[in-house]
Amino acid sequence: MKRVILFVVLIGLFISGNKIQSQNNYICRPGFAYEISKSANWGKGLPVVNQIIPYSSAELAGLKYGDIIEMIDAVPTAGLTAEELTQLTNPVDKNEITLTVRSIGAPSKELRIRKECKRSNTITEDQLAIAFNMYSLETTSERQFVCPFKITVTPDAVDFSKFNTYAFSPIDQNNLALENTINEAIGKELADKGMTFDAERPDILIQTFYFFDRNPNFKGANPLVVEKETLYRYDVTYSRMVKVPFLNYQTVESEAEYLLQFGFRLIDQRDLTGRVLWECEANELLESSYRLDDYVRIHIPLMCMQYPYVKYTRNVPYTVNKKSYNYTGIQYDIDRLEMVVEVDRNSPAYAAGVRANDVIEQIGRHRMNRTAEEFTAAYKRFILNTMDYRDPKTLFTDANGFQHCMFWDTFKYAQVANTLQKNNAQAPFSYLYYFTPYVNPSGNNACVFQIKRGKEKKEITIRPTIRTDVTIEIK
């Protein structure tokens, strides 16, 4: 086992990216990231949003993935250097910025975004949840997968923002249920992007195609492959990773017993009738039968992420970051984890009476007078000593390449909880997952903190909020 948590690296996770600057011992970020578009169809030469931090001011303001940033505080972004953009998105002397953004189906709009600044020695519960996610891989993990999509875009310099309405090609009555499922899924994604349905005079006509059958050239599985890789895809409907009977996209076609093709294209009805503006096609290799309606339900949301802004034309890589953890609002000192650096206003901890500069002597039955290295060593021991409590049928590799990730065996939750409750487990940060049955079988999600403030000591009960967020990114 090589999973070791280094808290210095964790702080690096917070300050990484091209949008974060240090300002007077504070780390500030605007809550989003961008890249300069190279697409002739969507914001060429301008910043396009490619990441939004959950619970940030940017998310609350309504900034969306794929938005084109036209101006920052009334300064046009066209032609600006990377350094100039960084200075504008995260100015040293201002706490707020105003973005002028453009998206599909709407005129340009202004969004006011507040920067979020934290002391440079701070580590947040969001970061700690990632650091200690082996306590609860069921709720917190980062995973990657590749979909064998082929994206084709018109070679013409067409501005996709001008295409705001859509309709569907006539339905094949022989496959009425399937085609209704497909159209409903595509319509939902386009509506979420700001487009509207118009059966009379649509800007775009949507045409779908699909195929599933046995592979006539099937020659059997590769005998040299001793253990086949288990593939997962993210199911947006049920917010979870699901096993799929697909073969790796690099597999030779003759090794697949079944073939599946699904795709749809957006056809110009506005400027040049019949011109294909955008098309996404999936060609999957399967080892067993699979329902087409299940395929479209899972994959249409993933396909639509690349419209109108295309980053990859083949074999699209996705990263799914899923987190569900207890949020109290306490921010810890990276060098002395028992020290409270700050407490978020209007948070459960603030309401309970925890304040900056308090010393946390104990969480539950776990003492906090340990170094980061001691917590790391204890965490590693816990992982090693509880591998027998995990379910091998749930084995997966996370986004960091760790190959031994598994959920807890549902029949061994009690053993996991007992191990965590032992004093030598040194697991105070297991409170981040106190709402789960394998950390806390009682079901009472109330965390007891022993606080020292000067010479005064007190016991404070905090009832955390369970924060849940899922981000899907194309990296």
C-alpha positions in Angstrom: 0.0 0.0 0.0 1.4 3.4 -1.0 -1.4 5.8 -0.1 0.2 8.4 2.1 -1.4 11.7 2.9 1.0 14.7 2.9 -0.7 17.8 4.2 1.7 20.1 2.4 0.4 18.5 -0.9 -3.1 19.1 0.2 -2.5 22.8 0.5 -1.1 22.6 -3.0 -4.5 21.3 -4.1 -6.1 24.4 -2.8 -3.7 26.9 -4.4 -3.2 25.1 -7.7 -4.5 26.5 -11.0 -4.1 29.6 -13.0 -6.6 31.7 -11.0 -5.2 31.7 -7.4 -2.9 34.2 -5.9 -1.3 34.8 -2.5 -2.3 38.2 -1.1 -0.8 39.3 2.3 -0.6 35.7 3.7 -4.0 34.9 2.2 -4.9 32.5 -0.6 -7.6 34.0 -2.9 -9.6 32.4 -5.6 -12.6 33.6 -7.7 -14.2 30.2 -7.6 -13.8 29.3 -11.3 -11.2 28.4 -13.9 -11.0 28.9 -17.6 -9.0 28.2 -20.8 -8.6 30.1 -24.0 -10.8 28.8 -26.7 -9.4 27.5 -29.9 -12.8 26.7 -31.3 -13.9 28.6 -34.4 -17.5 28.0 -33.3 -17.4 29.0 -29.6 -15.5 32.0 -28.3 -12.3 31.7 -30.2 -9.5 33.5 -28.5 -11.6 34.3 -25.4 -11.7 32.7 -22.0 -14.2 29.8 -21.7 -15.2 28.6 -18.2 -14.0 25.0 -17.7 -14.4 24.6 -13.9 -16.6 26.0 -11.2 -15.9 25.4 -7.5 -19.0 24.0 -5.7 -20.6 26.3 -3.1 -18.5 29.2 -4.4 -19.8 32.7 -5.2 -19.2 31.9 -8.9 -21.6 29.0 -8.7 -24.2 31.0 -6.7 -24.0 33.8 -9.2 -25.0 31.4 -12.0 -21.8 31.0 -13.9 -22.0 27.9 -16.1 -19.5 25.5 -17.6 -18.8 26.6 -21.1 -19.7 30.3 -20.6 -17.6 32.7 -22.7 -16.1 35.5 -20.7 -16.4 38.6 -22.9 -15.4 41.2 -20.3 -14.0 41.4 -16.8 -14.9 44.6 -14.9 -15.8 46.2 -18.3 -12.4 45.3 -19.8 -12.8 43.2 -23.0 -10.9 39.9 -22.8 -10.0 39.6 -26.4 -6.3 39.8 -27.0 -5.3 39.8 -23.3 -2.3 37.9 -22.1 -2.5 35.1 -19.6 -1.0 37.3 -16.9 -3.4 40.2 -17.7 -6.4 37.8 -17.4 -5.1 36.5 -14.1 -4.8 40.0 -12.7 -8.3 40.9 -13.8 -10.0 37.7 -12.5 -8.2 37.9 -9.2 -7.2 41.5 -8.5 -5.2 42.2 -5.5 -7.1 45.4 -4.5 -10.7 44.2 -5.0 -12.9 41.6 -3.3 -15.4 41.4 -6.2 -15.3 41.3 -9.9 -18.0 41.6 -12.6 -18.0 39.2 -15.5 -19.8 39.8 -18.7 -20.6 36.3 -20.1 -22.3 34.8 -23.1 -24.0 31.4 -23.3 -26.5 29.7 -25.6 -30.0 31.0 -25.9 -29.5 34.3 -24.0 -27.9 37.7 -24.5 -24.7 38.6 -22.7 -25.2 39.1 -19.0 -23.3 40.5 -16.0 -22.4 38.3 -13.0 -21.0 39.7 -9.8 -18.6 37.3 -8.2 -17.0 37.6 -4.8 -13.5 36.3 -4.3 -12.9 33.8 -1.5 -9.8 34.3 0.6 -8.4 32.1 3.3 -5.2 32.3 5.3 -2.3 30.5 3.6 -1.9 28.1 6.6 -5.5 27.0 6.4 -6.9 23.5 5.5 -10.6 23.2 5.0 -13.0 20.4 5.7 -13.5 20.1 2.0 -9.8 19.3 1.6 -9.7 17.0 4.6 -12.6 15.0 3.2 -10.5 14.3 0.2 -7.4 13.5 2.4 -9.3 11.0 4.5 -11.7 9.7 1.8 -10.6 6.0 2.5 -12.9 6.3 5.5 -15.8 6.7 3.1 -15.1 5.9 -0.5 -18.8 5.4 -0.9 -19.4 9.1 -0.5 -16.1 10.7 -1.5 -13.8 9.8 -4.4 -12.3 11.1 -7.7 -12.6 8.7 -10.6 -11.8 8.8 -14.3 -13.1 7.1 -17.4 -12.9 7.4 -21.2 -15.8 7.3 -23.6 -15.1 6.3 -27.2 -16.9 9.3 -28.7 -16.1 10.8 -32.0 -17.0 14.5 -32.3 -17.3 16.1 -35.8 -17.8 19.8 -36.1 -18.5 21.8 -39.2 -15.3 23.3 -40.8 -17.2 26.6 -41.3 -16.6 29.4 -38.8 -20.2 29.3 -37.5 -21.1 30.9 -34.2 -23.1 28.3 -32.3 -24.4 31.0 -29.9 -26.8 32.1 -32.7 -28.6 28.7 -32.8 -31.1 28.8 -30.0 -34.0 26.6 -30.9 -34.3 23.0 -31.9 -36.7 20.3 -33.1 -36.4 16.5 -33.8 -36.5 14.6 -37.0 -39.6 12.4 -37.5 -39.6 9.4 -35.1 -39.3 5.8 -36.3 -42.7 4.3 -35.3 -41.1 0.9 -35.0 -38.9 2.1 -32.2 -41.3 4.6 -30.6 -40.3 4.1 -27.0 -36.6 4.2 -27.6 -36.7 7.3 -29.8 -38.9 9.1 -27.3 -36.4 8.2 -24.6 -33.6 9.6 -26.8 -35.4 12.8 -27.7 -36.4 13.4 -24.1 -32.8 13.0 -22.9 -31.3 15.3 -25.6 -34.1 17.9 -25.0 -33.3 18.0 -21.3 -29.6 18.7 -21.9 -30.3 21.4 -24.5 -32.9 23.0 -22.3 -30.3 23.1 -19.5 -28.0 25.0 -21.9 -30.6 27.6 -22.6 -32.1 26.3 -25.8 -35.8 26.0 -26.5 -38.0 23.6 -28.5 -39.6 25.0 -31.6 -41.3 22.5 -33.9 -42.3 25.2 -36.5 -39.1 27.1 -37.2 -36.1 25.5 -35.4 -32.6 26.7 -35.8 -31.4 23.1 -35.5 -32.9 19.8 -36.4 -31.7 16.8 -34.4 -31.2 13.5 -36.1 -30.3 10.3 -34.2 -28.9 7.0 -35.3 -28.2 3.7 -33.5 -27.3 0.1 -34.0 -26.8 -3.0 -31.7 -26.0 -6.6 -32.7 -23.6 -9.5 -32.5 -20.2 -8.9 -34.0 -20.0 -11.1 -37.2 -16.2 -10.9 -36.9 -16.0 -12.1 -33.3 -13.0 -14.4 -32.7 -13.1 -14.7 -28.9 -11.4 -12.9 -26.1 -7.7 -12.3 -26.1 -6.2 -15.3 -24.3 -3.2 -13.2 -23.2 -5.5 -11.0 -21.0 -5.6 -12.9 -17.7 -7.8 -10.4 -15.9 -10.1 -8.2 -17.8 -10.4 -4.5 -16.8 -13.7 -3.6 -15.2 -15.1 -0.5 -16.8 -17.3 2.1 -15.1 -19.2 5.0 -16.4 -21.0 7.8 -14.4 -24.8 7.6 -14.4 -26.1 11.1 -13.9 -29.6 9.9 -13.2 -28.7 8.0 -10.1 -25.5 10.0 -9.3 -23.2 7.0 -9.2 -20.6 5.1 -11.1 -21.9 1.9 -12.6 -20.3 -1.1 -14.1 -20.7 -1.6 -17.8 -20.0 -4.6 -20.0 -17.8 -2.6 -22.4 -14.3 -3.3 -23.5 -11.5 -0.8 -23.4 -11.6 1.5 -26.4 -8.2 0.3 -27.4 -9.4 -3.3 -27.7 -9.3 -5.0 -31.1 -12.8 -5.1 -32.6 -12.7 -8.9 -33.2 -12.5 -9.5 -29.4 -15.9 -8.0 -28.9 -18.9 -10.3 -29.0 -21.3 -7.4 -29.5 -21.2 -4.0 -31.2 -23.1 -0.9 -30.3 -23.3 2.4 -32.1 -25.2 5.4 -31.0 -25.1 9.0 -32.1 -26.9 12.2 -33.0 -26.2 15.2 -35.1 -27.3 18.8 -35.1 -28.4 20.0 -38.6 -28.5 23.6 -39.6 -32.0 24.9 -40.4 -31.1 28.6 -39.9 -28.4 29.7 -42.3 -27.5 26.7 -44.6 -30.2 24.1 -44.5 -28.8 20.6 -44.2 -25.3 21.5 -43.0 -24.2 19.3 -40.1 -23.1 21.7 -37.4 -22.1 19.1 -34.8 -22.2 15.4 -34.4 -21.3 12.9 -31.7 -21.0 9.2 -32.4 -20.2 6.4 -30.0 -18.9 3.0 -31.1 -18.7 0.6 -28.2 -17.2 -2.9 -28.0 -19.2 -5.2 -25.7 -18.6 -8.6 -24.1 -22.3 -9.2 -23.4 -25.7 -7.8 -24.4 -26.8 -4.4 -23.3 -30.0 -2.3 -23.6 -29.8 0.7 -25.9 -32.2 2.7 -23.7 -29.8 2.3 -20.7 -26.9 3.4 -22.9 -28.6 6.6 -24.1 -29.8 7.5 -20.6 -26.2 7.3 -19.2 -24.3 8.7 -22.2 -26.4 11.5 -23.7 -25.5 13.9 -20.7 -21.8 13.0 -21.2 -22.0 13.6 -25.0 -23.8 16.9 -24.6 -21.0 18.2 -22.4 -19.0 18.8 -25.6 -21.6 21.1 -27.2 -21.1 23.9 -28.0 -17.5 23.8 -26.8 -15.4 20.9 -28.1 -12.1 20.0 -26.4 -11.6 16.4 -27.7 -12.7 15.0 -31.0 -12.0 11.4 -30.1 -11.9 9.3 -26.9 -13.2 11.9 -24.4 -11.7 11.7 -20.9 -14.0 12.4 -18.0 -13.2 13.1 -14.3 -15.9 12.7 -11.7 -15.3 14.2 -8.3 -17.9 13.2 -5.9 -18.0 14.4 -2.3 -20.4 14.0 0.6 -19.1 15.0 4.0 -19.9 16.7 7.3 -19.5 20.5 7.1 -19.1 22.4 10.4 -17.4 25.5 9.0 -14.1 25.0 10.9 -10.9 25.8 9.1 -7.8 24.2 10.6 -4.1 25.2 10.9 -2.1 23.1 8.5 0.9 23.1 10.9 -1.1 22.6 14.1 -4.2 20.8 13.3 -5.8 21.3 16.7 -5.8 25.1 16.1 -8.9 26.8 14.7 -7.8 29.4 12.1 -11.2 30.6 11.2 -14.9 29.7 11.4 -17.2 30.4 8.6 -20.0 32.8 9.5 -23.5 31.2 9.5 -22.0 27.7 9.8 -23.0 25.0 12.4 -19.7 25.5 14.3 -20.1 29.2 14.5 -23.7 28.8 15.7 -22.5 26.3 18.4 -19.9 28.8 19.6 -16.6 27.8 18.1 -14.3 30.7 17.3 -11.0 31.5 15.6 -8.0 30.7 17.8 -9.8 28.1 19.8 -7.8 24.9 20.5 -9.6 21.6 19.7 -8.3 19.2 22.3 -10.5 16.3 21.3 -13.2 15.3 18.7 -15.3 12.5 20.0 -12.9 10.2 21.8 -9.9 11.1 19.6 -7.3 13.6 20.9 -6.0 16.2 18.5 -2.5 16.8 19.9 -0.8 14.9 17.0 1.4 16.1 14.2 0.4 15.8 10.6 2.9 13.0 10.2 1.4 11.1 13.1 -2.1 11.5 11.7 -0.8 10.3 8.3 0.9 7.2 9.8 -2.3 6.3 11.8 -4.4 6.7 8.7 -2.1 4.5 6.7 -2.3 1.9 9.5 -6.0 2.0 9.4 -6.1 1.4 5.7 -3.8 -1.6 6.0 -5.6 -3.1 9.0 -9.1 -2.9 7.5 -8.6 -4.2 4.0 -10.4 -7.4 5.0 -13.5 -5.4 5.8 -13.8 -4.2 2.2 -15.8 -5.8 -0.6 -13.6 -7.0 -3.5 -16.6 -6.9 -5.9 -16.4 -3.1 -5.7 -12.8 -2.8 -6.6 -11.8 0.3 -8.7 -8.9 2.5 -9.5 -9.2 6.1 -8.5 -8.1 9.2 -10.5 -4.8 9.2 -8.7 -4.0 5.7 -9.9 -4.6 3.9 -6.6 -5.7 0.4 -7.6 -7.1 -1.0 -4.4 -10.1 1.2 -3.8 -13.1 -0.7 -2.5 -16.3 0.1 -0.6 -16.9 -1.4 2.8 -18.5 -4.9 3.0 -22.0 -4.1 4.2 -21.8 -7.1 6.6 -18.7 -5.7 8.3 -19.8 -2.1 9.0 -19.7 -2.8 12.8 -16.1 -3.9 12.6 -15.1 -0.8 10.7 -16.9 1.4 13.3 -15.3 -0.4 16.2 -11.8 0.0 14.6 -12.4 3.7 14.2 -13.6 4.2 17.7 -10.4 2.8 19.3 -8.2 5.5 20.8 -5.1 4.3 19.0 -6.9 4.8 15.7 -6.1 8.5 16.0 -9.0 9.2 13.7 -10.6 12.5 14.8 -11.3 13.5 11.2 -13.6 10.5 10.8 -16.2 12.9 12.1 -16.4 14.1 8.5 -18.3 10.9 7.7 -20.1 10.5 11.0 -23.4 10.4 9.2 -22.5 7.0 7.6 -23.3 3.6 9.3 -19.8 2.3 9.0 -18.4 5.2 10.9 -21.3 5.8 13.3 -23.9 3.0 13.6 -26.0 5.1 16.0 -27.4 7.4 13.2 -27.1 10.4 15.5 -25.0 12.9 13.4 -24.0 15.1 16.3 -20.2 15.7 16.9 -18.7 16.5 20.3 -15.7 18.8 20.3 -13.6 19.5 23.4 -12.6 23.1 23.1 -9.9 25.1 25.0 -10.1 28.9 24.9 -7.4 30.5 27.1 -7.8 28.8 30.4 -11.4 27.9 29.8 -12.4 24.4 28.6 -15.8 23.5 27.3 -17.6 20.7 25.5 -19.5 21.8 22.4 -21.9 19.7 20.4 -22.0 20.6 16.7 -24.7 19.3 14.4 -23.0 19.4 10.9 -24.6 20.0 7.6 -24.0 17.2 5.1 -22.4 18.9 2.0 -22.8 16.9 -1.2 -21.5 17.9 -4.6 -20.6 16.2 -7.8 -18.5 17.7 -10.6 -17.9 16.1 -14.0 -15.1 17.6 -16.0 -13.5 17.0 -19.3 -9.8 17.1 -18.7 
